[in-house]
Amino acid sequence: MAEANLIKREDLSRVREMEFVDQFGYSVKKLLEVLGVTRKIKKQPGTVLKSYKAKGKLESGIVGEGETIPLSKYEVEEINYKEITLKKWRKATTLEAIVDRGYDQAVEATTAEMLRDVQRGIRKDFFTFMLSGETSATGKNFQTALARMWGQLQILFEDDNIQAVYFMNPMDVADYLADHNITVESVFGMRYVENFLGIGTTFFNSSVPQGKIAATASGNIVCYYVDAATADVAEAFNFTTDETGLIGIHETSDYDNLTSKDTVVSGVELFAERIDGIVVGTIGSTLGALTVTSAAGKASGTTKLTVTPAKSSAGNIYKYKVGEAAETVTMGEDVSGWDSWDGAADITAATGKTLTLVEADSLNKAVASGSATVTAKG
């Protein structure tokens, strides 16, 4: 008979599980702390993840004595982001692999890599969401783009005292980092610098496409999650979780096929509540090229445009000018005085004229241009 209080493999398995969830939980909590996230929302049954966009018009405050004060109308448009789901992963290591490589390398090292992959997935989803922001800014170089993004954030949140956070590819800041002494720290697989250039906290990660930067106010970011430690889950499954419930793991031995199995569950989404509070920046010194074609519109004297490629940023806008010849446009040129086009409506222009079309950021700075000879309906 085995001695009392003998430490068995099952006891060590529990320790490894606790180490796994504690590492993940600490990493997430540290990330939220650095991001300045104060809202963690637990998913309730039947709920859908939503972001919001407020819009409206403030009427004139000049009202005569005894006159009725006009109503200023505002509305909040709900945008369904997506339904959050509990994601599941499984890994199995054979007895032969354990014998050949040893338990530490065959099981523990691969479980640690599995944790890193879960983190990568959360980061990638977050950056994809952030790059769908509706406000854009462009700069000919890294610092110009950052400066314009900072300005946009001040406008978007001009009534709030905000702390800005930026997300960018490390290659875009490599030249800057080479010439400056700054303290770079790491959290949740990302490197970050607090109060970078005096504009806010900046995160560097390769999941952000090179040449793009996303930014918002820290108070606009929300952590939405499925609690893997609820009583309902525990009733059916024996997952090890930490106090956050953000991730659960269960390790077991399968004697039918002699494998060591790890099952992991997690449901975490980082998103911005106000999608119009996200600024997407583009770094570029070269003006992009648009292919513009003109065909007869529906009404007499109008033309229908077709443009490729699609806008480089969801928040960009189209501006155009009609003349005898194509306009010369430079990167970052201010085209605020040009006519606006929604990308769909027919444009009034005479056959034979030249229409120059510009894709501009939210500050009316040109990022791409193209032209076409007008064909209008007779």
C-alpha positions in Angstrom: 0.0 0.0 0.0 1.3 3.5 -0.9 2.3 5.8 1.9 -0.1 8.4 3.1 0.4 12.0 1.7 2.3 10.6 -1.2 2.5 13.2 -4.0 1.1 11.6 -7.1 1.1 12.6 -10.8 -2.5 13.8 -10.5 -1.5 16.3 -7.8 1.2 17.7 -10.0 -1.2 17.9 -12.9 -3.4 20.2 -10.8 -0.4 22.4 -10.0 0.4 22.7 -13.7 -3.2 23.6 -14.5 -3.2 26.4 -11.8 0.1 27.7 -13.2 -1.4 27.8 -16.7 -4.5 29.8 -15.7 -2.7 32.0 -13.3 -0.2 33.0 -16.0 -3.0 33.8 -18.4 -5.1 35.6 -15.8 -2.2 37.7 -14.6 -1.2 38.6 -18.2 -4.8 39.7 -19.1 -5.2 41.7 -15.9 -1.9 43.4 -16.5 -2.9 44.2 -20.1 -6.2 45.7 -18.9 -4.4 47.8 -16.3 -1.9 49.2 -18.9 -4.8 49.8 -21.4 -6.7 51.7 -18.7 -9.7 49.4 -19.1 -12.1 49.8 -16.2 -15.0 47.9 -17.6 -15.1 44.1 -17.6 -18.5 42.8 -18.7 -19.5 39.2 -18.2 -21.7 37.8 -21.0 -25.2 37.0 -20.0 -27.3 34.4 -21.8 -28.8 35.7 -25.0 -26.8 38.9 -25.2 -24.9 40.2 -28.3 -21.7 42.2 -28.4 -22.6 45.7 -29.6 -20.6 48.9 -30.3 -22.3 52.3 -30.6 -22.2 55.4 -32.8 -23.8 58.6 -31.6 -25.0 61.2 -34.1 -27.3 64.3 -34.1 -27.4 68.0 -34.5 -27.3 70.8 -31.9 -29.8 73.5 -32.8 -29.1 77.2 -32.4 -29.1 78.4 -28.8 -30.3 81.9 -29.9 -34.0 81.9 -28.9 -36.2 85.0 -28.5 -38.0 85.9 -25.3 -41.1 83.7 -24.9 -40.3 81.6 -28.0 -40.2 77.8 -27.8 -36.7 76.4 -27.6 -36.1 74.1 -30.6 -35.3 70.5 -29.8 -31.8 69.2 -30.6 -32.2 65.6 -31.8 -29.6 63.0 -31.1 -29.7 59.2 -31.5 -27.4 56.3 -30.7 -27.0 53.8 -33.5 -26.3 50.3 -32.3 -23.9 48.3 -34.3 -23.9 44.5 -33.7 -20.2 43.6 -33.5 -20.6 39.8 -33.2 -21.7 37.2 -30.7 -19.1 36.2 -28.3 -18.6 32.4 -28.0 -16.7 30.1 -25.7 -13.8 28.9 -27.8 -12.4 25.4 -27.3 -9.1 23.8 -28.0 -7.7 20.3 -27.4 -4.2 18.9 -27.4 -3.0 15.3 -27.0 0.5 14.0 -26.5 1.3 10.3 -27.0 3.2 8.1 -24.7 5.8 7.6 -27.3 6.4 11.3 -27.6 6.8 11.6 -23.8 9.2 8.7 -23.7 11.2 10.1 -26.6 11.3 13.8 -25.5 10.5 13.7 -21.8 7.4 15.0 -20.1 8.6 18.6 -19.8 9.3 19.1 -23.4 6.5 16.9 -24.9 3.6 18.2 -22.7 4.5 21.2 -20.6 6.4 23.2 -23.3 3.6 22.5 -25.9 1.0 23.6 -23.4 2.8 26.8 -22.8 2.9 27.4 -26.6 -0.8 26.7 -26.7 -1.4 29.5 -24.2 0.6 31.9 -26.4 -1.5 30.9 -29.4 -4.7 31.7 -27.4 -3.3 35.1 -26.6 -2.3 35.7 -30.3 -5.9 34.9 -31.3 -7.3 37.5 -28.8 -4.9 40.1 -30.0 -5.5 39.5 -33.7 -9.3 39.8 -33.3 -8.9 43.0 -31.3 -6.6 44.6 -33.9 -8.9 43.6 -36.7 -11.8 45.3 -35.0 -9.7 48.4 -34.2 -8.7 48.8 -37.9 -12.4 49.0 -38.8 -12.6 52.4 -37.1 -14.5 55.2 -38.9 -12.1 58.1 -38.4 -8.9 58.2 -40.4 -5.6 60.2 -40.5 -2.6 60.1 -42.8 0.9 61.3 -42.5 3.9 61.2 -44.8 6.0 59.6 -42.0 5.5 57.9 -38.7 5.5 61.0 -36.5 3.2 63.0 -38.8 0.7 60.3 -38.8 0.8 60.0 -35.0 0.5 63.7 -34.5 -2.6 63.9 -36.8 -4.2 60.9 -35.0 -3.6 62.6 -31.6 -5.4 65.7 -33.0 -8.3 63.6 -34.2 -8.7 62.0 -30.8 -8.7 65.4 -29.1 -11.6 66.4 -31.4 -13.5 63.1 -30.9 -13.2 63.3 -27.1 -12.9 67.1 -26.7 -15.3 67.1 -23.7 -13.4 64.3 -21.9 -10.1 64.0 -20.2 -8.8 61.0 -22.0 -5.7 58.8 -22.0 -4.9 57.7 -25.5 -3.7 54.2 -26.5 -2.1 53.4 -29.9 -1.4 50.1 -31.6 1.2 49.7 -34.3 3.6 47.4 -36.1 7.1 47.5 -34.5 8.8 47.9 -37.9 7.1 51.3 -38.2 8.9 52.6 -35.0 12.2 50.7 -35.5 14.0 53.8 -36.8 12.7 56.0 -34.0 13.6 53.4 -31.4 17.2 53.1 -32.8 17.9 56.8 -32.0 16.0 57.2 -28.6 16.5 55.8 -25.2 13.0 54.7 -24.0 11.8 52.0 -21.6 10.0 49.2 -23.4 8.0 46.8 -21.3 6.0 43.6 -22.2 2.5 42.4 -21.5 0.2 39.8 -23.1 2.7 39.2 -25.9 3.0 42.9 -26.8 5.7 45.5 -26.1 4.5 48.9 -24.9 5.8 52.3 -24.0 4.0 54.5 -21.6 3.5 58.2 -22.5 5.2 57.6 -25.9 6.2 61.0 -27.4 3.9 62.5 -24.8 0.8 61.5 -26.6 -0.2 58.3 -24.7 0.6 54.6 -24.3 1.8 52.8 -27.4 1.7 49.1 -28.1 3.8 47.3 -30.7 2.8 44.0 -32.2 3.3 42.4 -35.6 -0.4 41.5 -35.8 -1.0 45.2 -36.7 -0.3 45.6 -40.5 2.8 47.6 -41.3 1.9 51.2 -42.3 -1.2 51.2 -40.1 -1.9 52.6 -36.6 -5.1 52.3 -34.6 -5.9 54.5 -31.6 -8.7 55.3 -29.2 -9.3 56.6 -25.7 -8.5 54.0 -23.0 -12.0 54.5 -21.5 -13.5 53.4 -24.8 -12.1 49.9 -24.5 -14.2 47.2 -22.9 -13.3 43.6 -21.9 -16.3 41.3 -22.7 -15.9 37.7 -21.7 -17.6 34.4 -21.1 -17.0 33.1 -17.5 -15.5 29.6 -17.7 -15.9 29.3 -13.9 -19.7 29.6 -13.6 -21.6 27.2 -11.5 -23.4 25.8 -14.5 -20.1 25.0 -16.2 -18.6 23.5 -13.0 -21.7 21.3 -12.7 -20.7 19.5 -15.9 -17.0 19.9 -16.3 -14.0 20.0 -14.0 -12.0 22.9 -15.4 -9.3 24.6 -13.4 -9.7 28.4 -13.5 -8.4 31.4 -11.7 -10.6 34.1 -10.0 -11.2 35.9 -13.3 -12.8 32.9 -15.0 -11.3 34.1 -18.3 -9.8 30.7 -19.2 -10.2 27.1 -18.0 -8.0 24.0 -18.5 -8.4 20.3 -17.8 -5.6 17.8 -18.1 -6.3 14.1 -18.1 -4.7 10.8 -19.1 -6.4 8.6 -21.7 -5.5 5.0 -21.1 -7.4 3.7 -24.1 -4.8 5.2 -26.5 -2.2 6.3 -24.0 -2.2 10.0 -24.5 -2.0 13.0 -22.2 -4.8 15.4 -23.1 -5.2 19.1 -22.4 -8.6 20.8 -23.0 -8.7 24.6 -22.9 -11.8 26.9 -23.0 -11.9 30.7 -23.2 -14.1 33.5 -24.4 -12.5 37.0 -24.3 -13.1 39.9 -26.6 -11.5 43.3 -26.3 -13.4 46.0 -28.3 -14.2 49.7 -28.4 -17.7 50.6 -27.4 -17.7 53.7 -29.7 -16.6 52.7 -33.1 -16.6 56.4 -34.2 -14.1 56.9 -31.3 -11.4 54.9 -33.1 -8.8 56.6 -35.3 -7.1 54.6 -38.0 -3.8 56.1 -39.2 -1.9 55.4 -42.4 1.9 56.0 -42.8 2.9 56.7 -46.4 5.0 59.1 -48.4 3.8 58.0 -51.8 0.3 58.9 -53.2 -1.7 55.8 -54.0 -3.2 55.2 -57.4 -6.9 54.9 -58.2 -8.3 53.5 -61.4 -11.4 55.5 -62.3 -13.8 54.7 -65.1 -16.7 56.9 -66.3 -20.0 55.7 -67.9 -23.3 57.3 -68.6 -25.4 58.0 -65.5 -29.2 57.6 -65.1 -30.1 61.2 -65.7 -29.1 63.5 -68.5 -25.8 65.2 -67.9 -24.6 62.8 -65.2 -21.9 60.2 -65.1 -21.5 57.0 -63.0 -18.0 56.3 -61.6 -16.3 53.0 -60.9 -13.3 53.0 -58.7 -10.6 50.5 -57.8 -9.1 49.5 -55.4 -11.5 50.0 -52.4 -10.7 52.6 -49.8 -7.6 51.8 -47.8 -9.4 52.8 -44.6 -13.1 52.6 -43.7 -13.0 56.2 -42.4 -11.6 57.7 -45.7 -13.7 59.8 -48.0 -13.9 60.7 -51.7 -13.4 64.2 -53.1 -13.5 65.2 -56.8 -12.9 68.1 -59.2 -14.0 68.4 -62.8 -11.9 70.4 -65.3 -10.3 70.5 -68.7 -7.3 68.3 -67.5 -6.4 66.1 -64.6 -5.4 67.8 -61.4 -1.9 67.3 -60.0 -2.3 65.9 -56.5 0.4 65.2 -53.9 0.4 63.0 -50.9 -1.2 64.7 -47.9 -2.6 67.6 -50.0 -5.6 69.4 -48.5 -8.6 68.7 -50.7 -11.3 70.1 -48.3 -12.3 72.6 -51.0 -13.2 69.9 -53.5 -16.6 68.4 -54.0 -17.6 65.4 -51.9 -18.8 62.0 -53.4 -20.4 59.2 -51.4 -18.9 56.5 -53.7 -22.3 55.6 -55.3 -24.3 58.6 -56.5 -24.1 59.8 -60.1 -22.1 63.0 -60.6 -23.1 65.9 -62.8 -20.4 66.5 -65.4 -20.1 67.1 -69.1 -18.9 64.6 -71.6 -15.2 65.2 -72.5 -14.3 66.9 -69.3 -11.7 65.3 -67.0 -12.8 64.2 -63.5 -10.0 63.9 -60.9 -11.0 61.7 -57.9 -9.1 61.7 -54.6 -9.4 59.3 -51.6 -8.7 61.4 -48.5 -8.5 60.8 -44.8 -10.9 62.3 -42.3 -8.8 65.5 -42.3 -9.3 65.9 -46.0 -5.6 64.9 -46.7 -5.1 63.1 -50.0 -3.9 59.5 -49.8 -4.7 58.3 -53.4 -5.8 59.8 -56.7 -6.9 58.9 -60.2 -8.7 60.5 -63.1 -11.0 59.7 -66.0 -12.5 61.4 -69.1 -16.1 61.9 -68.4 -18.8 60.0 -70.3 -22.2 61.6 -69.5 -25.7 60.6 -70.5 -27.0 62.8 -73.3 
